[in-house]
Amino acid sequence: MLTDQALIERVMAGDEGAFEVLRERHGPAIRRRLSRLISDAATVDDLYQEVMLRLWTRADRWHGRGALGGWLTVMAGNLALNHLRSLSRRRDKPSVEERDLEQRPALLSDAMPPEPAAALERRQRQQAMQALLRELPGPPRELLAMVYEQELPIAEIADRIGVPSGTVKSRLHSARSALRDSWRQRHPNEEGEE
């Protein structure tokens, strides 16, 4: 039985048979991961196909550190979380009817319902957190961006910046602590978003 490393090398050379072996070997775990995060079966299927496409087109991104199955399930989890975030953003955006109201003349502005306080507060907290992030020194800010914006796995970040994974975790903990401390200094009566 070929190792994942040997199969990945064949996939990078365009071997569809090696790809099928990897799909059969790791597919069930990927589906389980997606199903734990997403309840809609059609969306699970779409995200599963996206993971498989990335396995085929980006096999060279797995550097052989850690298990291939772990890399794929982290990828699946990131795709699922991105999907859930996009659903959340769509719910926060105004509907077509609300946009129509926004575009009507100012004469009708009194008839428009005020923005819900919770949405306004959430937006203000996000803006305050973004401002605090911008104030962090370069390396911690860049590390947080790699984790939360680019959604890179710890191993890939470690590889990019040339330090062990444990060092990345330690620096990430320090960056989060610095951000939390800054938040608490400016907002002593609130808890920070992480």
C-alpha positions in Angstrom: 0.0 0.0 0.0 1.4 3.4 -1.1 1.9 6.1 1.5 0.1 9.4 1.3 3.4 11.1 0.4 3.9 8.7 -2.6 0.3 9.2 -3.7 0.6 13.0 -3.5 3.7 12.9 -5.6 1.8 10.9 -8.2 -1.2 13.3 -8.0 1.2 16.3 -8.7 2.3 14.4 -11.8 -1.4 14.1 -12.9 -2.1 10.5 -11.9 -5.8 10.2 -11.6 -5.6 6.7 -10.1 -3.5 8.0 -7.2 -6.0 10.8 -6.7 -8.9 8.2 -6.5 -6.9 6.2 -3.8 -6.5 9.4 -1.7 -10.2 10.3 -2.2 -11.3 6.9 -1.1 -8.8 6.9 1.8 -9.6 10.4 3.2 -13.1 11.2 1.7 -15.1 9.7 4.6 -13.3 11.7 7.2 -13.7 14.9 5.2 -17.5 14.3 4.8 -17.8 13.6 8.5 -16.0 16.9 9.3 -18.2 18.9 6.9 -21.4 17.2 8.2 -20.5 18.2 11.7 -20.4 21.8 10.7 -23.0 22.1 7.9 -26.5 20.6 8.1 -27.4 21.0 4.5 -26.5 17.8 2.5 -26.2 19.7 -0.8 -23.8 22.2 0.7 -21.8 19.4 2.3 -21.5 17.8 -1.2 -20.4 21.1 -2.8 -17.8 21.7 -0.1 -16.6 18.1 -0.4 -16.1 18.6 -4.1 -14.2 21.8 -3.4 -11.8 20.0 -1.1 -11.3 17.3 -3.7 -10.6 19.9 -6.4 -8.1 21.6 -4.1 -6.4 18.2 -3.4 -6.1 17.8 -7.2 -5.0 21.3 -8.0 -3.0 22.2 -4.9 -1.4 18.9 -3.9 2.0 20.6 -3.9 0.9 22.8 -0.9 1.1 19.8 1.4 4.7 19.7 2.5 4.6 16.2 4.1 4.6 17.7 7.6 1.7 16.3 9.6 -0.9 13.9 8.3 -2.4 14.5 4.9 -5.8 13.6 6.4 -5.3 16.4 9.0 -4.4 18.9 6.2 -7.5 17.9 4.3 -9.9 18.0 7.3 -8.5 21.4 8.3 -9.1 22.6 4.7 -12.7 21.2 4.9 -13.3 22.9 8.2 -12.0 26.2 6.9 -14.2 26.0 3.8 -17.2 25.2 6.0 -16.5 28.1 8.3 -16.1 30.4 5.4 -19.5 29.2 4.1 -21.1 29.9 7.5 -19.5 33.3 7.7 -20.8 34.2 4.2 -24.3 33.1 5.3 -24.0 35.3 8.3 -22.9 38.3 6.2 -25.8 37.8 3.9 -28.2 37.8 6.8 -26.6 41.1 8.0 -27.0 42.7 4.5 -30.3 44.4 3.8 -32.9 42.5 1.8 -34.0 43.7 -1.7 -37.0 45.4 -0.1 -34.8 47.2 2.5 -32.4 48.4 -0.2 -35.4 49.7 -2.1 -36.4 51.7 1.0 -32.9 53.1 1.3 -33.0 54.3 -2.3 -36.3 56.1 -1.9 -36.4 59.9 -1.5 -35.5 61.5 1.8 -39.2 62.4 2.2 -39.9 58.7 3.2 -36.9 58.5 5.5 -39.1 58.9 8.6 -41.1 55.8 7.5 -37.9 53.7 7.5 -37.4 51.6 10.6 -34.4 52.5 12.6 -31.4 50.1 12.3 -31.6 47.4 15.0 -29.5 48.4 18.0 -27.8 45.0 18.1 -26.6 45.2 14.5 -25.3 48.7 15.1 -23.5 47.7 18.3 -22.0 44.7 16.5 -20.7 46.8 13.7 -19.2 49.4 16.1 -17.5 46.6 18.1 -16.0 45.2 14.8 -14.8 48.6 13.8 -13.2 49.1 17.2 -11.5 45.7 17.0 -10.2 46.5 13.5 -8.7 49.7 14.8 -7.0 47.9 17.7 -5.6 45.3 15.2 -4.2 48.1 13.1 -2.3 49.4 16.1 -0.6 46.1 16.9 3.1 45.9 15.8 3.7 44.3 12.5 4.6 40.7 13.4 1.6 40.1 15.7 -0.8 41.9 13.3 0.5 39.8 10.4 0.2 36.6 12.4 -3.4 37.3 13.3 -4.1 38.2 9.7 -2.7 34.8 8.5 -4.8 32.9 11.0 -8.1 34.8 10.8 -8.2 36.4 7.4 -6.2 34.0 5.3 -7.2 31.0 7.5 -3.9 29.3 7.1 -3.1 26.2 9.2 -0.5 26.6 11.9 1.9 24.3 10.1 1.7 26.4 6.9 2.3 29.6 8.9 5.3 28.0 10.6 6.7 27.0 7.2 6.2 30.5 5.8 7.9 32.3 8.6 10.5 29.6 9.2 9.8 28.7 12.9 8.4 25.6 14.6 4.6 25.2 14.9 5.0 25.5 18.7 6.6 28.9 18.3 3.7 30.0 16.0 1.2 28.9 18.7 3.1 30.8 21.4 3.2 33.9 19.3 -0.4 33.6 18.4 -1.3 33.3 22.1 0.8 36.5 22.8 -0.9 38.4 19.9 -4.3 37.4 21.1 -3.4 38.4 24.7 -2.1 41.8 23.5 -5.3 42.4 21.5 -7.5 41.4 24.5 -5.5 43.7 26.9 -5.8 46.6 24.5 -9.6 46.0 24.2 -9.9 45.8 28.0 -8.0 49.1 28.4 -10.3 50.9 26.0 -13.5 49.1 26.9 -13.2 48.2 30.6 -16.9 47.2 31.0 -17.0 44.9 28.0 -15.5 41.6 26.9 -13.4 41.6 23.7 -14.3 39.6 20.6 -11.7 37.0 19.7 
